[in-house]
Amino acid sequence: MTSTTHDPNSSHALLTIVRHGQTSANVDGVWHGSTNTALTDHGRRQAAAVGAHIAANYQPIAHVYASPLDRAHQTAQAIATPLGLTPVLDDELVEFDLGDWEGMKFKELTEEKRLFQNMSADPHFAPHGGESPKQVGDRLAGALTRLAAAHPGERIVVVSHGAALTIALGLLLDDHYAEWNRMMKNCAISELAFAPEAELLSFNQREHLPSENTT
């Protein structure tokens, strides 16, 4: 699937949303929200592939925005360089911070801590020192809305994180943060239009990505 064509005469912003490339936490099945993790070798190949794909199919692009965490910044740099742009780092695009539960395996978070069940039941539930799903949804949905408002009639790229994007998309598209059926894969592409309400034009596009066995 190629990109959605953006009408240059439109006053609506079009956001090309990318989840960062693979990290060691993705491989090991642990939660690195606020933990600053770099891309793996495969993650760097994914970032290069999504950068080349966007440059070939999604222009013109006005700006590239990214979470300042290394995995997102590195992915954004791979996208911005072929476009002759410099990523703009935005703290509100960071991942869901689990506080004292950072670095735990997903199995432990699911079975022992009952993280997802607790978050679905209570939007204000937060581990000690961490964020609640309401805080994350309000933060990231607010950031996407703010960036769209700043770029009427333009396409921008936004590089962020899986869990935070899932919550924000649920909030923007279904008016409920707990829609966990929109988890983007590493370096997948989704397109979100604000016209002025958010509309999902495409989701989780991955045809550009290298296989896991690529050396």
C-alpha positions, 0 to 999 in steps of 0.5 A: 500500500502506498501513501494517501495522496494529500491535496495541497489545497486542503486546510487539513493536516495529515500526520504520517505516524511511525513507531520507532524501530526494534530495540532490545526491550522488544526482543526480550519482551520487557517494558521500556517506557521512559527507559532510554533504549537504542535501536538494535541492528535490525531496528536500524535496518527498519529505520533506514527502510522506513526512511527510504519508503517515506522519501519515495512515497510520502512527499512533500513533508513539512517537518519530522517530529519525534520523541526525544528517547533514543529509539525514536530520535534515531528512527526520526533521523533516518527518516529526516535525513533523506528529506533534508530535514532535522527532527524536532524533538517533542517531550510530549511524544515520549512513551508510557512511563511505568515508574517502578515497574519499568524493565519488567517482563510483559508476562509479569506485568500481565499475570502478576501485576495485572497491568492491562486489566487495572488500566482498562478498569481505571483510567487513573491507575498508575504504578508508583512513580509512573503515569496513568493511561489518562495522563498518557492519552491526554498527553499524546492525543493533545500533542498530535492535535497540537501538531496538526493545528500547527500545520494546516494543509501540510503533511508531517511525520511523527515518530513515537511509541507503541503503547502511548500511540495505542492509547492516544489513537483509542482516545482520538478515534473512539473517545476511549483510551482503552482500545488496545486493538491498534498496536503498531509494529516497529517502523510501521506507518499509519496516517491520521488526518485532522479534518478537523476531527481525527480520521484514520486513513491507513494503519500499520503499513509494513510492506517496506520493512526488511524481514527478521532474517535480514543480515 
